[in-house]
Amino acid sequence: MTTNTYYIDTETKAAEIFERLAKSTEISVDLEFDNNLHHYGFKLCLLQIGLGNDAYILDPYFIDIERFFPVFESKSIRKTVFSFGEDLRLLHSMGCFPKNLFDISLAAKFLNYEKISLGDVVFANLGITMEKNQQISDWCSRPLNTKQIDYAAGDVIWLNDLRLDFIELLNAKEILHWIEEENKIMSESDFSNLIYNKLSTKLLKGLNQVEGFLLEGFWNFREKIAEEYDKPAYQIMSNNLLIEIVQNPQLLQSWLQMKGLHHGLKTDFYKQKINTLYAHLNEEAQKLKLSTQLPAIPKMDYEEYRQMRLKKLKAEQFKEAYLKPIQNLIRRDYGEFAVNFIFSNRIMDEIALEDKSNWRDYRKQLIIKYSSELNMSSFLEQINL
């Protein structure tokens, strides 16, 4: 198949392409972004659209990318995508909420593919080898080279062909409605309030209240500097170094010789700034009456811990008695790799703990079907099915 790639870097070109896309019914979409890999933050670098044999590489550095949001949000235009979770989160943060999505990677999971990367799926279905040597390219840098543009085009040009193949395979197994349900949920999700670069509670484990307060203050300081330098935060100062400092603030005195610190910060200016910050945070911790004895993350009391352990034990017994037998039958009928998505251990944990956030109609129907085969009608009553 002959394909054409068009790099869209002017508003005139963008206007022409928008008119064509707005009249279409089937397109494929992908994004190239930087999520704290080469630069600070979560940034859109390219937006690729496939239409027929054409791939349009839209450059947000030169055109108003919001012009295309109505195309992505149109319910009458189907968007074929691949592993679109992070892409969707980025678009939502920009105020764009794509509709009518068909995610090839979800279909591959249902169809028991062992390898789910786009390159593997394209090769398995179309016999085409994709070049992946630009995968961790710095997509924010300009100008882009020919290899980058060709790579970006490859991420969309084959998606519609794959969708047609996968619809046929899903229909043959009578599970097309499964992917339709997942795609509908994905299209209706809202990730716009997700907070990135937030201090993880995992880093607070083992710290006392004062150390936890200091860590949050130093974390925010590092984020601000990382944004100013346009560098991933870990390149400014590692998490391990932050924790070392809050546990032993005397290290600040050797700021200029500190290992693991970005060279641009090894100046008297930043040494004074970090020491001033430490003094301020320490004073605030005293005003808040934070303790050096109590943990930053409060521990459960004995009764809370006992109840938690009891709940987990009951959930594990429930899994062994009812859910794992169902999982084994799903594995038998749909495959070793498909079951890890359809009825994974995480899904079973949620069911056992009465968490219905990932309930799906197709999962309910499978539970009903296999419960009958296993003569477990009492189980259906326990989970209100």
N, C-alpha and C positions, 0 to 999 in steps of 0.2 A: 504494500500500500504506500502510495506517495503521500507524504505529509508536508505541510507548510508551517513555518514558524514566523510569527510577526511580533517584533518587539515594539511595544506601545509606550512611547516616551514623550508624546506631545498631546496637548488637549485636542488638537484637530483630529489626530488619529483616534483618540479615545472616543470622541463624539461619533465618528463613523462606526467604530466597533460596537458602541452601545446600541445604536439603531439596529444593527444586525442581531445582536444578542437578545434585545427586547422582543424580537419577533420569533425567536426560537422556542422550541418545546423541550429540547434535550441538550444539555451542556454538561461538561465535566469541569470540576473545580479543584484546585489545590493551592496551598500557600507555601511560600518560603519565609521563614521567620527566624529571628534570633531570640532565644529564651535564655539569656544570661550565659551564652556560650563564648561569644567574642566581645559582646558589648553589654551594657547594663540594661536590664529590664526585658520586657516581652514586646518585641517590635516586629511589625509587618515589614518585610523586605521586598517581596514580589507576590503578585496574585496571578495565577495561571488559569486560563479558561480554554477548554477544548470544545470545538464546534465542528462536527464532521471530521474532515482530515486536517483542519486548521488548529493551531495552538497559538493563543494570544498571551503574550507575556506582558502584563500590565505593571508598570514601574511606579509605585506610590511616591517615589522621590521626585517625579517630574509631572505627575498628573493627579487630579483630584479623584482619589479612589472611591470616595463616597458616591460619585456619579453612578457607580455600578451596584450600589446596595439594593435598589429596587429590583434588579434582575435576580439577585440572590434570595430576596425575600418573596419573590413571586411564587405563588402556589401552583401556577399553571406551567412553570418551567421546572422540569426535573433536573436535579443536580446530582450527577454521579461523582462520588468522592471515595477516598481510600484512607481509612484510619484517621477520621476527621475530628477526633476529640479535642486535641490541642488547637487545631485550626478554628474550631467552633468557639472555643473559649476566647481566643484572640478577637475574633469577629464580634462576639457579644460585648467584649470590653470596649469595642469601638462603636457600639450602638447598632450593629447589623445582626439581624436574626434570620439566618437562611431557613427556608422552608422546602418541603418536598425533596428530601435527601435520600439517596440510596448509597449506603456504604458497602463497598465491595469487601472490605476486610471482615465485616460481620458475616456476610454470606459465606466467606471462606471458612470461618470458624464453624458455622453450622454444617458445612459440607466436609468436615473432618480433615482439613488441610493441616499438615504438620507445621509447615513454614508459611507464615502469614505476611512476609514482607512483599511489597509491590513487585519487586524484581522476581521473586520466587513464583508469585501467582501469575505474572505475565508470561514467564517462561513455561510454567506448567500448562497453561491454557492456550497460549498463542505461539509458543516455541520461539519467542523473541528474547534475546539477552539484552538487558538494560545495563547501561554504564552507571555505577553508583559511586564513582570516585569524587563526586562533588558534594556528597551528602553532608559533610561538616564544613562546607565552604563558608567563607565570611560573606553572607548574602547582603550585608549592609554596605559593604564597600562598593564604590563606583570608580571607574566604569566596570561593568560586568564583562567577562570574556565569553567567547563563543561556546566554550565547553559548559559554562554555567547556564547559558541560555538554552542550549540543547538539552541539558539535564532537566531543567525546569519544564521544558516542553514535553519531555518523556513522561513526566508525572501525570499528565492529563490526556495525552493523545490516544492511549489505549484503553481508557476507562470505559467508554461506551461499548466497545467490543466485548470487554469483560462482562459488563452488566448483562448483555444479551445472552452470553454463554451461561452465566450464573442463574439467570431467570429460568432458563431451560433446565438446568440441573436441579434447581430448587423445586420446580414444578414436577419433575420426575419423581422426587422424593415426597411430594405433597407437603412441603414445608415453606412454600413461598410466603404464606401469611405470617410466619415467624419473623422473617426479615422485615416485612412490612410493618409489623408491630414495633420492632426495635427502631426502625427508621422514623416512625411516627413519634415515638417517645423522644428520640434525639432531636427531631425538628421542633418539639414543643418545650425542650429544656431551656433553662435560663442560667447561664454561668457568669452573668455580668457582674455579680457581687463577689466573685472569688478574689481573694487577696493574695497577691504574689509577694515573694521575698519577706514573708512574715516569719518572725522568730518561732521556731518549732519548740513545743513543750518538751520534746525529747532532749533538747540541749540543756534544759533546766534540771534534769534528773541529776541528783548528787550535789546540787548547789543549795546553799541556805538562802533565806529570804533576801538578805543584803546582796549576796552574790548574784541572785536572779535579777534583782533590780538594776544592779550595775551592768549585767549582761544586756538587758533590754536597752539601756541607755547607750552603751557602746555599739550595740547592733545598729541602732538608728543612726548613730554618728557614721558608722562605716557605710551604711546605705546611701547617706547623703554624699559622702566623698566619692563612692563608686559611681553615682549618677553624674557628679561633676566631671569625673575622669572618663566617663562612658566606658567603664570596665566592669566585668562581672565582679560581684562583691568579694568572691573568694580570692581574686587576684589582688585585692586591696589589703585584705587581712583574712587569714583562714579562721574557720570556726574554732579550731583547736587553740589557736593563739588567743582569740577572744576569751575563751574559758580559762586559759592559763593566766591571763591578766587579771580577770575578776577574782580568781582564787589567790593570786599573789600580786597585788597592785604595785609592789616595789619594783616589778619589772619595767614599769613606766619610766623609771629613772635611766634605764639603758635603751630608751626609745630609738636613739640614733643608730644603735648597733643591732637592733632587734632583727632576728631572722624571721622570714615569713611575712614581712611587711613590705608593701610596695615602695620602691625606691623613692618615688615622688613624695612620700610622707616622711622620709627621714631628714627632716629639717627642724630647726629650732621653732619655727612657726607652728608646725603641727604638734611638736612636743609640748609647747605651752598650751595649745588648744586642748589636747587630750588630758593634760594634767588639770586644767581649769574645769573641764567636764567632769573629771573624777571627783574633784573637790565639791562641785555642785551636787552631783549624784549622791555622794556620801552624806552631805548635809541634808538632802531631801530624805534619804533613807532613815536618818535619825529623827527627823520631824514625823515621819510616818511610823516611827517606833518599830521598824523592821528588825527581825531577830537574826543573829548569827548562829543560833542553835536550831531554830525551826527550819524545816525544808521549804524550798521555794514552791514545790508542788505538795500540798497537804496530803499526808498519808491517811488511808482509811483507818477508822477505828476497828477494833476486833470484830464487832458485830457486823459492820458493813463488809469487811473482808470475808467473814464466814458466809454471809448471804450471797456474796458474789461467787464464791467458790461453789456453794450449793447450787446456784443457778447454772453455772457452767457444767457441773457434774450432771445435772438433769438433762441439759441440752446435749451433752455428749452421749448419754444413754439413749436419748430420743433419736439422735442421728444413727447410732448403731442399730437400733431396733427397726426403724422405719425408713430413714432417708438413704442410707447406704445401699440397702437392697434395691431401692428404686434407681439409685445412681448406677448400679451394676447393670440393670436392664437397659438403661439409656446408653450405657457404654456398649452393650451388646448390639443394640439396634442402630446406633448412630456413630459409633467409633470412639477410639481412645482419646482423640484430640478434641472432638466435638463436645464430649461430656464435660470437658474442662471449662467450657463456656455455658453450655446449657444448664448444667447442674453441678457446678463446681463446689469445692469444699466451703468456700466463702458463702455461696448461696445457701448451702445446707445449714451453715452456722446461723445465718439470718433467719431461716425458717424455724430452726430450733429455738431461737431466742425471740420469736414472734415479731421479728422486724420485717415488715411487708414492703419496704422501699423498693425492692427489686422483683416484686411479684409481676408476672407476665401471664397473659391468658394462655399462651402456649405451654408455659410451665405448669399451670394449674391442670390443663388437659392431660399432660403427661403424668402428673401425679395421680389423677383419677384413673387413667388407663392402667398404670402399673400397680396401683394399689389393688385394683380388681384382680389383676393377674396373680398378685401375691396374697390374695384373700385378706387384705388389711382394711376392711371397711371401717373399723373402729378408728383407724388413723385419720381418715377423712373427717370424722366427727371432731377429732381433737383440734384440727386446724381449720374447722368451719368451712369445709368444701363439700 
